[in-house]
């Protein structure tokens, strides 16, 4: 039942974004940027569900949890928000081996070996 409610809420959010996005799109057409917000319902923990909003134009995301409320039944609670623009510019962070630089070195070595072998008769 909770998943159905979250899916309906996510659908309503998406339709609201689409409707306001079309009006905002006309206003931002001169800048060449168009709003693109996606709403996804998903499970946060074993018993808790939420909605993930991702704005690819601004590089931000927010996570809302669907929590019980004695007075109102259930409501959305903001769990986290983050701008991920700079996260996507990292080459290497919190990774296990092989590291990206090691893979790059292997690929460069393979290209050197491959091009050298191809040029030999």
C-alpha positions in Angstrom: 0.0 0.0 0.0 2.8 2.4 0.9 4.6 1.7 -2.5 1.3 2.5 -4.4 1.0 5.7 -2.4 4.6 6.7 -3.1 4.2 5.8 -6.8 1.1 8.0 -7.0 2.9 10.8 -5.2 5.9 10.5 -7.5 3.6 10.6 -10.5 1.9 13.7 -9.2 5.3 15.4 -8.6 6.5 14.5 -12.1 3.3 15.8 -13.7 3.6 19.0 -11.6 7.3 19.4 -12.7 6.3 18.8 -16.3 3.5 21.3 -16.2 5.6 24.0 -14.4 8.6 23.0 -16.5 6.7 23.7 -19.7 6.0 27.2 -18.4 9.5 27.6 -17.1 10.9 26.3 -20.3 9.4 29.2 -22.2 11.0 31.6 -19.7 14.4 29.9 -19.9 14.4 29.2 -23.6 16.7 32.2 -24.2 19.4 30.8 -21.9 19.2 27.4 -23.7 18.6 25.5 -20.4 15.5 23.6 -19.7 14.5 22.2 -16.3 14.7 18.4 -16.0 13.6 17.1 -12.7 13.0 13.4 -12.1 11.0 11.9 -9.2 11.6 8.3 -8.2 9.9 6.3 -5.5 12.1 3.8 -3.7 12.9 1.9 -0.5 15.2 3.6 1.9 15.4 0.9 4.6 13.6 -2.4 5.2 10.5 -0.7 6.4 10.8 2.9 5.1 10.1 4.3 1.7 10.9 7.6 0.1 11.1 9.8 -2.9 14.2 10.8 -4.7 14.1 14.1 -6.7 17.0 14.6 -9.1 17.5 17.9 -11.0 20.0 17.2 -13.7 20.0 20.8 -14.9 21.3 22.1 -11.6 23.1 19.0 -10.5 21.2 18.6 -7.3 19.2 15.8 -5.6 17.0 15.5 -2.6 15.7 12.5 -0.7 12.4 12.6 1.2 11.2 9.9 3.6 7.5 8.9 3.9 7.1 8.9 7.7 4.1 8.2 9.9 2.5 11.2 11.7 -0.1 10.8 14.4 -2.0 13.9 13.4 -1.8 13.6 9.6 -1.3 9.9 9.0 1.9 10.1 6.8 4.0 13.0 5.6 7.2 13.6 3.7 10.3 14.4 5.6 13.4 15.8 4.0 16.3 13.4 4.7 19.1 14.8 2.6 19.9 17.3 -0.2 23.1 17.6 -2.1 24.6 19.3 -5.1 26.5 16.6 -7.0 28.1 18.8 -9.7 31.6 18.6 -8.1 31.2 15.0 -7.1 31.0 14.1 -10.8 34.3 15.9 -11.5 36.3 13.6 -9.2 38.6 11.2 -11.0 39.1 8.9 -8.0 37.5 8.8 -4.6 37.0 5.9 -2.2 37.7 3.2 -4.7 39.3 -0.2 -4.5 42.0 -1.4 -6.9 42.6 -1.2 -9.7 42.5 2.6 -9.4 41.4 4.7 -12.4 45.0 5.9 -12.9 46.2 2.2 -13.0 43.6 1.3 -15.6 44.6 4.4 -17.7 48.2 3.3 -17.5 47.3 -0.3 -18.6 45.2 1.1 -21.5 48.0 3.4 -22.6 50.5 0.5 -22.4 48.1 -1.7 -24.5 47.7 1.0 -27.1 51.5 1.4 -27.3 52.0 -2.3 -27.7 49.1 -2.7 -30.1 50.2 0.2 -32.4 53.9 -0.9 -32.3 52.9 -4.5 -33.3 50.6 -3.2 -36.0 53.3 -1.1 -37.6 55.7 -4.1 -37.8 55.6 -6.2 -41.1 
